[in-house]
């Protein structure tokens, strides 16, 4: 099931263990998320510090968690407009949020099609140029959706 991994680490475990640490320590700030995210990567046999601190998937996961989009995370769902997500979080968080919306409406999207649709939707809704390549956030969202972890 390598297609459910990101950088050779199971995404489901990486996200759920990070959310457990946030909940256990009553944290919700991005600095704590970053610390627990990196810690968890190595606990799951991740090997490279450069991957542990890679911002794109980390920011996407944090946004989904913070907005209460991850099941069993202990977070209430917060609905924000895409402009608000972009302003309060990041482009990667916005890609993740758009990705979830797109998958909710079309669950059979392939990983490649999801990123293409995110690019189009991002440009349409923000009037900003999207990234030209998936740096991990859209892939993370696609995997979380496939794992049944998004709500």
C-alpha positions in Angstrom: 0.0 0.0 0.0 2.8 2.4 -0.9 0.4 4.7 -2.6 -0.9 5.6 0.9 2.5 6.8 2.0 4.3 10.1 1.6 8.1 10.1 1.7 7.9 6.4 2.7 5.8 7.1 5.8 2.2 6.1 6.2 0.2 9.3 6.0 -2.6 8.0 8.2 -0.3 7.2 11.1 1.7 10.4 10.6 -1.4 12.6 10.8 -3.2 10.7 13.5 -0.2 10.5 15.8 0.5 14.2 15.3 -3.2 15.1 16.1 -3.1 12.8 19.2 0.0 14.7 20.5 -1.8 18.1 19.9 -4.9 16.8 21.8 -2.9 15.2 24.6 -0.9 18.4 25.2 -3.9 20.8 24.7 -2.1 22.6 21.9 -3.5 24.2 18.8 -0.7 26.5 17.6 1.3 25.9 14.5 4.7 25.7 16.3 3.5 22.8 18.4 2.1 21.1 15.2 5.4 21.5 13.5 7.3 20.0 16.4 5.0 17.0 16.8 4.8 16.5 13.0 8.6 16.2 12.8 8.8 14.0 15.9 6.2 11.7 14.5 7.9 11.4 11.1 11.1 10.0 12.8 9.0 7.7 15.1 7.5 6.2 11.9 11.1 5.4 10.7 11.4 8.5 8.6 15.1 9.1 7.8 15.7 12.6 6.5 15.5 15.8 8.5 14.8 17.7 5.2 11.6 15.7 4.7 10.5 15.9 8.4 10.4 19.7 8.2 9.1 20.0 4.6 6.5 22.7 4.8 4.0 21.8 2.1 2.4 18.6 3.5 2.9 19.8 7.1 1.0 23.0 6.4 -1.8 21.2 4.5 -2.2 18.7 7.4 -2.2 21.5 10.0 -4.9 23.4 8.1 -7.1 20.3 7.7 -6.6 19.5 11.4 -7.2 23.1 12.6 -10.4 23.4 10.6 -11.7 20.2 12.1 -11.6 18.3 8.8 -9.8 15.2 10.2 -12.0 12.6 11.8 -11.5 11.8 15.5 -9.2 14.8 15.9 -11.2 16.4 18.7 -11.6 19.5 16.7 -14.9 21.1 15.8 -15.3 21.9 12.1 -14.7 25.5 11.2 -16.0 26.7 7.8 -14.0 29.5 6.2 -14.1 30.9 2.7 -11.1 30.0 0.5 -9.9 33.6 0.8 -10.0 33.3 4.6 -8.1 30.0 4.5 -5.4 31.5 2.3 -5.1 34.5 4.5 -5.0 32.7 7.9 -3.1 29.6 6.8 -1.1 29.1 3.6 -1.4 28.2 -0.1 -0.9 24.5 0.9 -3.6 24.7 3.4 -5.8 26.2 0.8 -4.9 23.5 -1.7 -5.8 20.9 1.0 -9.2 22.6 1.7 -10.0 22.8 -2.0 -8.9 19.2 -2.5 -11.3 18.0 0.1 -14.2 20.0 -1.4 -13.3 18.5 -4.9 -13.1 15.0 -3.6 -16.3 15.3 -1.6 -18.0 16.2 -5.0 -16.1 13.7 -7.1 -14.6 10.9 -4.9 -13.2 9.0 -8.0 -10.7 11.7 -8.9 -7.2 10.4 -9.4 -4.3 12.0 -7.6 -3.1 13.7 -10.8 -6.6 14.9 -11.7 -7.1 16.3 -8.2 -4.1 18.5 -8.4 -5.1 19.8 -11.8 -8.6 20.6 -10.5 -7.1 22.3 -7.4 -4.9 24.5 -9.7 -8.0 25.5 -11.7 -10.2 26.1 -8.7 -7.5 28.0 -6.8 -6.9 30.4 -9.8 -10.7 30.8 -10.3 -11.5 31.5 -6.6 -8.4 33.6 -5.6 -7.3 35.1 -8.9 -3.7 34.0 -7.9 -1.4 31.8 -9.8 -1.3 28.3 -8.3 1.9 26.2 -7.8 3.0 24.3 -10.9 3.7 21.1 -9.0 2.3 19.2 -6.2 4.8 19.6 -3.3 2.9 17.2 -1.1 -0.2 19.0 0.2 -2.7 17.7 -2.5 -1.2 14.2 -2.3 -1.6 14.2 1.5 -5.3 15.3 1.1 -5.9 12.6 -1.6 -4.4 10.0 0.7 -6.4 11.1 3.8 -9.6 11.0 1.7 -8.7 7.5 0.5 -8.1 6.5 4.1 -11.6 7.8 5.1 -10.1 10.3 7.5 -11.7 13.5 6.2 -15.0 14.8 7.4 
